[in-house]
Amino acid sequence: MEKEYFDAAPTDWVAPGDTELIEVDGWPVGLANVDGTFYAFSALCPHQGTKLAGRPLEEGCIITCTGHGSRYDVTNGKVVDDVIQIAVD
């Protein structure tokens, strides 16, 4: 699958170590700034639809679901903790 790129938000809109909720083509998307590199990820947890975006990153690149505690690496979408094994890519 070929990657697609979008102009989604100004680069100064998301501070390093933070995330924001944006919309791309009508879809809610999380945008994370990991030391100046930007990553897009599913803004909603795949388990219960809890909002992931809009809170600070932990350990540099980890976002935690407040609904059930699963933790995801925003740089690759993989599950970091095994509370539930559904990736967010």
N, C-alpha and C positions, 0 to 999 in steps of 0.2 A: 504494500500500500504506500503510495506516495504521500509525503507530508505536505500539508497545506499551511501557509502562514498568513496571518491577518494583522493589520494595524489595529490593535485592540485598545490601547491606552498609552498615554505619554509615559516615557520611562521614568520620569521623576514622580509619578503618581503613586508608586508602590515603593516604600522605603526598604532598604536591605533588611532581611529577617522578618518581613511582613507579608501579608496576603490581602488581596482585595477581591470582591465579587464584581465581575464584569459580565457583559452580554455579547456574544458573538453569534451572528446569524440567528438571533432569537433564543439561543441556548445560554443558561447560566454557566459561567466558567470561572474557575478560580485562577488568579494570576499571582504567582509567588516570585519574590526577588530573593535569590540565593546568592549573596555576595556579588550583586551586579549582573547576574545571569538570570533571565526571566524564564519561567516555566508555567505552562497552562495545565490545569488539571480539572477533573470533575468537581464542580462547586458543591455537589451534594454527595453525601455518603451513599454508596450503593446498597448498604444494608437496610437503612430505614429512611433515607432521604434527608437526614440531618444536614444543615448547612455547615460545610467545612471552611469555606473561604471567609475572610474577614477577621481572622484572628492571627496572632503572631506565630511564627514558626518556632519549633523547639529543636534544639541540637543542630541548628543550621538549616535543616531541610525537611523536618518532620512536622506533619499536621495531625492533630488528634481529634477524633470524633467525640464530641461531648455527649452524644446519645448512648454510646456503648463502649467507648474507650479504645477502639482500634486506632492504630497509628500508621500513617502512610508516608512514604518518601515522595515528596512532590517532584523530584528530579526524574523519577522513573515510574511512579504510580504503584509501586509494590507495597505490600503489607509489611510493616516492620514488626508489629506484635500480632500474635495469632489469636486475638479475641474472635475474629472472623476472617476468613480468607477470600475476600473479594477485592481485587485490585481496582484503583481509581483512574486508570488511563483511558 
